[in-house]
């Protein structure tokens, strides 16, 4: 999918959960220390909700969106462990294979190569759809030039048509990723599967503009998300992977960039893991997941606030039918995030517990 791939968010949502941002405490002299300022000013939490987070209860809130196509969900919980433990867990791409919603996942080499895409295959229904795929009428998210390549490069009457389609798709995906590593968001292209083309870079920029907190707390990360690869701060590392996830009505292929930010100053966020969608075969035009870990000033060695922000833009959420679909999607996002925060808390706190003393005698 060449340089015209479009972002999507693994709400799978995106399930997670796999993206994290850790925001450190502000100066102790502040009358409203972090993360309270963030909770109050940027999320609109009440004092009772903040107290619930401190007591270890996951709090999830659907944030206001500017259009029906946008979805923003916030979640947070206090964990008696360290941000470093979370970062280790969140950075383990291989662990995604164990999640029931993941059908396949694989890291890209550096530089990416075609063999990295072994297993990157379309569903049988998608193969059939591609045969008749045209601009404004396609069930797979694609730029127009990709639709043309499928029509020209595949012999649709051949017995190996499925293999042909997947070989073309893998080549496109590799070209698209290489284009992104060279030209950044400008290489994400324009989706032409619907009547109204979607410029992926514009959609992603619009999505990112919803967050006033990101440039305030992590300007390096904010700039990196917009201007990669032109900027390359020492505080940031990234890797790429593809995944086939099962959410919505059909399995979806996605390509994502996993970005890790490390703060260097006392008042910087400790870490930030951002999952940026570069392409999705269905549903999402653009998506970005951030999960935030804020060190507890009162217990910096063994306590932090895990904060997750999920944002996406997708088709099919307008009109009467779309409003129903949107309510269902919001409900699923909310419940899955609540469950994910609770599971993450239990897992990290269990790992932080000292091993039981041995009863064996010498």
C-alpha positions in Angstrom: 0.0 0.0 0.0 2.5 2.6 -1.1 2.9 6.0 0.3 -0.8 6.4 0.3 -1.7 4.4 3.4 -4.1 5.7 5.9 -4.0 5.7 9.5 -6.4 3.7 11.6 -6.6 3.0 15.1 -6.6 0.0 16.4 -9.3 0.4 18.8 -9.3 -3.2 19.0 -9.4 -1.6 20.5 -6.9 -1.2 19.6 -7.9 -2.4 22.2 -5.5 -1.3 24.1 -3.6 -1.0 25.3 -0.7 -0.9 24.1 0.1 2.5 24.2 1.4 4.5 27.1 2.4 7.9 28.2 3.8 8.6 31.6 3.5 12.1 33.0 5.7 13.1 35.9 4.7 15.2 38.8 5.1 18.9 38.6 7.0 20.9 41.2 6.0 20.2 44.7 5.3 23.9 45.3 2.3 23.8 43.0 -1.1 24.2 44.9 -2.6 21.7 42.4 0.1 19.1 41.7 0.2 16.7 38.7 -1.6 14.7 37.7 -4.5 16.7 39.3 -4.0 19.7 37.0 -4.2 17.4 34.0 -7.3 15.7 35.3 -9.0 18.9 36.1 -8.0 21.2 33.3 -7.8 18.8 30.3 -10.2 16.0 31.2 -12.7 17.7 33.4 -12.7 15.1 36.2 -14.4 15.9 39.5 -12.6 15.7 42.8 -14.6 12.5 43.6 -13.4 10.9 40.3 -9.8 11.8 41.1 -10.1 10.3 44.5 -11.5 7.1 43.0 -8.5 6.8 40.8 -6.2 7.3 43.7 -8.0 4.5 45.6 -7.2 2.1 42.7 -10.5 2.2 40.8 -10.4 2.6 37.0 -12.2 5.7 35.9 -13.2 5.9 32.2 -14.8 9.0 30.5 -16.0 9.6 27.0 -14.6 13.0 26.0 -16.4 15.6 23.9 -15.8 15.3 20.1 -16.2 18.0 17.4 -17.9 15.7 14.9 -19.8 12.4 15.1 -16.9 10.7 13.2 -14.5 11.4 16.1 -14.3 9.2 19.2 -12.2 10.2 22.2 -12.0 8.1 25.4 -10.0 8.7 28.5 -9.2 6.2 31.3 -6.9 6.2 34.3 -6.1 4.0 37.3 -3.5 4.1 40.1 -1.0 1.2 40.1 1.3 0.2 42.9 4.3 -0.6 40.7 6.7 1.4 38.5 6.4 3.1 35.1 9.4 1.0 34.0 7.4 -2.2 34.6 4.5 -0.9 32.5 6.9 0.2 29.7 8.4 -3.3 29.6 5.0 -4.9 29.3 3.6 -2.3 26.8 6.6 -2.6 24.6 6.3 -6.4 24.2 4.7 -6.7 20.7 5.0 -10.5 20.9 2.6 -10.5 23.9 -0.2 -9.2 21.6 -0.3 -12.7 20.0 -1.8 -14.0 23.2 -4.8 -11.6 23.1 -8.0 -13.2 21.7 -8.6 -10.2 19.4 -5.2 -10.6 17.6 -5.1 -13.1 14.8 -1.5 -12.2 13.8 1.2 -9.6 14.6 4.8 -9.1 13.5 7.5 -6.5 13.8 9.1 -5.0 10.8 12.9 -5.3 10.3 15.1 -2.2 10.2 15.0 -1.4 7.3 11.7 -3.1 6.4 11.7 -6.0 4.0 9.1 -8.0 2.1 9.6 -11.2 4.1 8.4 -9.2 7.2 4.9 -9.4 5.6 4.6 -13.2 5.5 1.1 -13.8 6.9 -0.2 -10.3 5.9 -3.2 -11.7 4.1 -6.6 -10.4 3.2 -9.8 -12.3 4.0 -11.6 -14.1 1.3 -14.5 -11.5 1.2 -12.0 -8.7 0.8 -10.3 -10.5 -2.1 -13.7 -10.8 -3.8 -14.5 -7.1 -3.1 -11.2 -6.0 -4.7 -12.1 -7.5 -8.0 -14.8 -4.8 -8.4 -13.1 -2.1 -6.4 -13.5 1.3 -7.9 -13.0 4.9 -6.5 -16.0 5.8 -4.3 -17.2 2.1 -4.3 -14.8 -0.2 -2.4 -15.2 -2.2 0.8 -11.4 -2.0 1.5 -9.8 1.3 2.4 -7.4 2.2 -0.4 -6.0 5.1 -2.4 -7.1 5.2 -6.0 -3.7 4.2 -7.4 -3.8 1.0 -5.3 -7.2 0.1 -6.7 -5.8 0.4 -10.2 -2.8 -1.8 -9.3 -5.0 -4.6 -8.1 -7.0 -4.4 -11.4 -3.9 -4.4 -13.6 -1.6 -6.8 -11.7 -4.0 -9.6 -10.8 -5.4 -12.2 -13.2 -8.9 -12.5 -11.6 -9.8 -15.7 -13.4 -6.7 -17.6 -12.3 -6.9 -20.4 -9.8 -4.2 -18.7 -7.6 -6.0 -15.4 -7.5 -5.9 -15.3 -3.7 -2.2 -15.7 -3.7 -1.8 -13.0 -6.4 -3.9 -10.5 -4.4 -1.9 -11.1 -1.3 1.4 -10.7 -3.0 0.3 -7.4 -4.5 -1.0 -6.3 -1.1 2.2 -7.2 0.6 4.3 -5.3 -1.9 2.0 -2.3 -1.6 2.3 -2.4 2.2 6.1 -2.5 2.1 6.2 0.4 -0.4 3.8 2.4 1.7 5.9 1.9 4.9 9.1 2.8 3.1 7.5 5.9 1.8 6.4 6.9 5.3 9.8 6.4 6.7 11.1 8.7 4.0 8.4 11.3 3.7 6.3 11.1 6.9 2.6 11.9 7.0 2.7 13.3 3.5 3.1 9.6 2.3 -0.1 8.4 3.9 -2.1 9.4 0.8 -5.8 9.8 0.2 -8.4 7.1 0.7 -10.8 6.8 -2.2 -13.1 3.9 -1.0 -16.0 6.3 -0.2 -17.6 9.1 -2.2 -15.7 11.7 -0.1 -11.9 11.1 -0.3 -10.1 11.3 3.0 -6.6 12.8 3.1 -5.0 10.7 5.8 -2.4 13.3 6.9 -5.1 16.0 7.2 -7.4 13.6 9.2 -4.5 12.7 11.5 -3.5 16.4 12.1 -7.1 17.2 12.9 -7.3 14.3 15.3 -4.1 15.4 17.0 -5.3 19.0 17.3 -8.0 17.8 19.7 -5.3 17.4 22.4 -4.3 20.6 24.1 -2.4 18.7 26.7 0.1 16.9 24.5 2.0 20.0 23.2 1.9 21.4 26.8 3.4 18.3 28.5 5.3 16.6 25.8 6.2 19.0 23.0 8.9 16.7 21.6 6.4 13.9 21.1 3.8 16.2 19.6 6.2 17.5 17.1 7.5 14.0 16.3 3.9 12.8 15.5 3.4 15.7 13.1 6.9 16.0 11.5 8.5 12.5 11.5 11.1 11.8 10.1 12.2 15.4 9.9 12.6 15.6 13.6 14.4 12.9 15.6 14.8 13.9 19.3 17.0 11.8 21.5 14.1 11.3 23.9 12.1 9.2 21.3 12.5 5.8 19.8 10.1 4.0 17.5 9.4 0.7 15.7 6.8 -0.6 13.2 4.7 -3.6 13.1 1.6 -5.0 11.3 -1.3 -6.8 12.9 -4.5 -8.6 11.9 -7.1 -7.8 14.6 -10.6 -9.0 15.1 -13.0 -6.2 15.9 -16.1 -4.9 14.2 -17.7 -7.2 11.6 -14.6 -8.4 10.0 -10.8 -9.0 10.6 -8.8 -5.9 9.8 -5.2 -5.5 8.7 -3.3 -2.6 10.3 0.1 -1.1 10.1 1.2 1.0 13.1 4.1 2.9 14.5 4.9 2.3 18.2 6.6 5.3 19.7 8.4 5.4 23.1 9.2 8.8 24.7 11.5 9.1 27.7 11.6 12.2 29.8 15.0 13.5 30.8 14.2 16.3 33.3 12.6 15.9 36.8 9.3 17.5 35.7 9.1 15.7 32.4 6.8 12.7 31.8 8.7 9.6 32.7 7.7 7.7 29.6 5.2 8.0 26.7 4.1 5.2 24.4 2.1 6.3 21.5 0.5 3.9 18.9 0.0 5.7 15.7 -2.0 4.0 13.0 -0.5 4.2 9.5 -3.0 2.0 7.7 -6.2 0.1 8.3 -8.0 -2.0 5.8 -11.4 -1.2 7.4 -13.2 1.2 9.8 -10.6 3.8 10.9 -9.4 6.7 8.8 -7.0 7.7 11.6 -6.2 6.6 15.1 -3.8 7.4 18.0 -3.6 5.7 21.4 -1.6 7.2 24.3 -1.4 5.6 27.7 0.0 7.8 30.4 1.9 6.8 33.5 2.3 9.6 36.1 4.7 9.0 38.9 3.2 9.4 42.4 5.1 12.2 44.1 4.3 10.6 47.5 5.6 7.2 46.4 7.8 7.6 43.3 9.5 4.3 43.7 6.4 2.1 43.7 3.4 4.0 42.5 2.1 5.7 39.4 -1.0 6.8 37.6 -1.7 5.0 34.3 -3.5 7.4 32.0 -4.8 6.3 28.6 -6.2 8.5 25.8 -7.7 6.9 22.7 -8.7 8.9 19.7 -10.0 7.9 16.3 -11.9 9.0 13.3 -14.0 6.6 11.2 -16.8 6.5 8.7 -20.4 5.3 9.2 -21.2 7.2 12.4 -23.5 9.9 11.1 -27.3 9.8 10.4 -29.8 7.7 12.3 -28.1 4.3 11.7 -24.7 5.8 12.3 -25.8 7.3 15.6 -26.8 3.8 16.8 -23.5 2.3 15.6 -21.6 5.2 17.3 -23.4 4.4 20.7 -22.4 0.8 20.4 -18.8 1.6 19.5 -18.5 4.1 22.4 -19.9 1.5 24.8 -17.5 -1.2 23.6 -14.5 1.2 23.8 -15.6 2.3 27.3 -16.0 -1.2 28.7 -12.9 -2.7 27.0 -10.8 0.2 28.3 -12.2 -0.2 31.8 -11.4 -3.9 31.7 -7.9 -3.3 30.2 -7.0 -0.9 33.0 -8.2 -3.3 35.7 -6.2 -6.2 34.1 -3.1 -4.1 33.8 -3.3 -3.0 37.4 -3.7 -6.6 38.6 -0.9 -7.9 36.5 1.7 -5.2 37.4 0.8 -5.2 41.1 1.1 -9.0 41.2 4.6 -8.7 39.5 5.6 -6.1 42.1 4.8 -8.4 45.0 7.9 -10.0 46.7 8.2 -13.7 46.2 6.9 -15.8 49.1 9.6 -16.9 51.5 10.7 -20.5 51.1 9.7 -23.0 53.8 12.5 -25.4 52.9 15.0 -26.1 55.7 18.7 -26.3 55.3 
